[in-house]
Amino acid sequence: MQIIDKGMDNESHLLAVSGRIDAMSAPEFEKQMSEIIDHGKQLLVIDMSQLEYISSAGLRSFLVIAKKIKAASGQMKLCAMQDPVKEVFEISGFDAIIPVCKTVTEAMV
Amino acid sequence: MRLIDHITLPAVLTNLPKFLDMVIQAAASHGIKGKRIMEIELALEEALVNIFNYAYPDDAGGDVTLRCLINNDGQLQIEIEDQGRAFDVLSVADPDVTADLNDRDIGGLGIFLIKKLMRSVSYHRRDHKNILRLTV
């Protein structure tokens, strides 16, 4: 799992996450994301196109992060998921609680 | 029923990749590929992490045995056995996957994913062992 900072403007911050978010890497993902959102922008967009795998441990991290962002009156959008990752979000109903967009451009609007 | 491969290792998270590798290879040798491999990995991770976290509450810990078999219908079957405290994953209620962000709880989601992704799941308690069978 790796988080890559793709830059920010006044309102939004674009990140890309790659690799696997499983039971082994989820704690590190959550820790790094918490540090990023501590000095966060209004809108956080995460490019998921290079994320190959996510398990419930990773979903738990996304839930924790989404709740923190909401508490700070911000918003998180996820975009460009690969099919297997998208399937996990859909089965668990997470696509209904965290906005999922097809492309980065769509998410930045 | 034909045994393809098996492995026994201590029930600790750092052994997760070794368990997964064995099953991925067995699945590949059975002609399974692509997204289905990831779904097997996911179901297996969820089942194993439950065991790592809850089966052996004492410091002494314990082992997990994984067996990959081909059943009489030619389907891949993964058998996960531990000697920890009795725990029937099928007794866990499904989570509310429609709850909104504020009310969403993660409990039970791993087991829910196993049930959704595998063809069938069965649990047996025998000789002080938990035996979970996932049919792919």
Boltz contact constraints between the chains, C-beta under 6 A:
constraints:
  - contact:
      token1: [A, 22]
      token2: [B, 45]
      max_distance: 6.0
  - contact:
      token1: [A, 23]
      token2: [B, 49]
      max_distance: 6.0
  - contact:
      token1: [A, 53]
      token2: [B, 38]
      max_distance: 6.0
  - contact:
      token1: [A, 55]
      token2: [B, 42]
      max_distance: 6.0
  - contact:
      token1: [A, 55]
      token2: [B, 45]
      max_distance: 6.0
  - contact:
      token1: [A, 56]
      token2: [B, 46]
      max_distance: 6.0
  - contact:
      token1: [A, 56]
      token2: [B, 109]
      max_distance: 6.0
  - contact:
      token1: [A, 56]
      token2: [B, 110]
      max_distance: 6.0
  - contact:
      token1: [A, 60]
      token2: [B, 106]
      max_distance: 6.0
  - contact:
      token1: [A, 63]
      token2: [B, 106]
      max_distance: 6.0
  - contact:
      token1: [A, 66]
      token2: [B, 101]
      max_distance: 6.0
  - contact:
      token1: [A, 84]
      token2: [B, 35]
      max_distance: 6.0
  - contact:
      token1: [A, 84]
      token2: [B, 38]
      max_distance: 6.0
  - contact:
      token1: [A, 91]
      token2: [B, 116]
      max_distance: 6.0
  - contact:
      token1: [A, 92]
      token2: [B, 97]
      max_distance: 6.0
  - contact:
      token1: [A, 92]
      token2: [B, 109]
      max_distance: 6.0
  - contact:
      token1: [A, 93]
      token2: [B, 97]
      max_distance: 6.0
  - contact:
      token1: [A, 93]
      token2: [B, 98]
      max_distance: 6.0
  - contact:
      token1: [A, 97]
      token2: [B, 101]
      max_distance: 6.0
  - contact:
      token1: [A, 97]
      token2: [B, 104]
      max_distance: 6.0
